[in-house]
Amino acid sequence: MRIAVVGTGYVGLVTGTCFAETGNTVTCVDIDQKKVDKLKGGTITIYEPGLDHLFLRNLKESRLHFTTNLAEGIKGAQIIFLALPTPPGEDGSADLSYVLGVSGQLGKILEAYAVIVDKSTVPVGTADKVRDAIGKNAKVEFDVVSNPEFLREGVAVDDFMKPDRVVIGTSSERAKALMQQLYAPFVRQGNPIVYMDERSAELTKYAANAFLAAKITFMNEIARMCERLDADVDMVRRGIGGDERIGKRFLFPGIGYGGSCFPKDVQALFKSAEDVDYDFRILRSVMEVNQEQKTYLVPKIKRYFGDLKGKHIALWGLAFKPNTDDIREAPALYIIEALLKEGARVTAFDPEAMENVKRVVGDKITFADNQYDALNGADALVIATEWSAFRTPDFEAMEGKLNKKVIFDGRNVFEGPQMKALGYYYESIGRRPVKP
């Protein structure tokens, strides 16, 4: 099939590359000429494990193309995906200007029937707005479909190539047949394609992310209770995770969720509820607790030292999660801001996200070449992202660099008994502090 993908951000580039991998001819469209030139030249513009290999192979085999010309990009395409930004406005609502702007252009240049697919995360009713925007100028038939993405940064290629389900919202049998043909190679093992109406599909994406955000937040609240009741959150997590009604995933406490999806989608769903005069009280609490959780370690650090002025803090991890360079709503940024406000100095290391953070904080903090150099002369180590490289470090090398053997672990990377044996003062989330 001939596919067009409008937008080459995270979702658009993964979508275009993975569809090309199953034999489709895919043209990706973006208004950023520099980005398009890089992609044409074989330089991938996002960090996502496993994507670079597929990208280069399909580029070489001429199944993957890039252009800044929308008319050129959609020419002959049977299906056109809109993978455009929907950033939150000041009131939390999703900004649809990019989606609707492109939709208006499509109406003027469509030459034959095509299925227009909302791949971006959009509020309920967006398919109707897209249909209206295209229909104002369209001279040919078209259908609008909602096909929300469920990609997790760090494992997006596997998520796309082996989805646990595909959600397609459409009321058109013609569009359904094309979408069935497109997704057939991805569901050969029997995972379902779930068909529904457009509005239900749009709400499904928000509901999924909001539920997971609530699950994470619930465990963070349980962790706080554990600290007050002298219980261990890891024991509680294992005890409830064995219940198949609850499941084991998303039960790990920490310093809050971040990234491009959960914060934005929870906020947008809450705003959608307000728009229909419904007070979504659970989501209000989720947002409040998560915001507090991002800096939950800072009072612990302050209690230990008494005064942070002049203290040197090493920070491991800047991305909102491992295996990505995404720093959107990353807890590390909030920790840095709070530590600097208290007068501390910060030296940070992250395997992938440092360049992105440099653009945000500039020279307010120091960046190290590796995780051990970040410890030089530091009074304590703070762990904000659970990169695999941080899980089994060389503790002997660490001892010679840290001024004090003190660790504040926001991701529960280490175990208490291990830290006690090594002579560290160690505080984590929802577990008893360890004193040497």
LINSUL-V325448 format. One record per helix or strand of 3 or more residues. SS is the DSSP state (hx for helix, st for strand). FROM is the first residue (numbers start at 1). TO is the last residue. If there is no record, write none. Layout:
# LINSUL-V325448
ss->(SS	SS)
from->(FROM	FROM)
to->(TO	TO)
This chain:
# LINSUL-V325448
ss->(st	hx	st	hx	hx	st	hx	st	hx	st	hx	st	hx	st	hx	st	hx	hx	hx	hx	hx	st	hx	st	hx	hx	st	hx	hx	st	hx	st)
from->(2	10	25	33	51	64	70	79	97	114	126	142	156	165	173	192	198	233	262	281	296	312	331	345	354	373	380	388	395	406	416	425)
to->(6	21	29	40	60	67	74	82	109	118	135	146	161	169	186	196	229	241	275	293	305	316	341	349	361	375	383	390	399	409	422	427)
